[in-house]
Amino acid sequence: MTKSSAGRRPLPTSPFKPRAEAPRKHFAVGDRVTHDRYGLGRVIGVEGDDDIAVLVDFGSRQERITHPYTAMFKL
């Protein structure tokens, strides 16, 4: 008889542990942000209740940045 692996827990020392999800980033209108590609900016709009996308004014241009915000950080 074989056991299903669905009920097993990984060992604490296992290199194959499931990865924990990173906390979701939330932005509000007026937040100062930095983006790896566009530089410094200010959030001027937020789309949706779950921060699906944000509109950021980078001075010379406005960009719509969508979730996940891997290249954007709040200052």
Stockholm file with secondary structure:
# STOCKHOLM 1.0

chainA/1-75         MTKSSAGRRPLPTSPFKPRAEAPRKHFAVGDRVTHDRYGLGRVIGVEGDDDIAVLVDFGSRQERITHPYTAMFKL
#=GR chainA/1-75 SS CCCCGGGCCCCTTCTTCCCCCCCCCCCCTTCEEEETTTEEEEEEEEETTTTCEEEEECSSCEEEEESSCTTEEEC
#=GC SS_cons        CCCCGGGCCCCTTCTTCCCCCCCCCCCCTTCEEEETTTEEEEEEEEETTTTCEEEEECSSCEEEEESSCTTEEEC
//
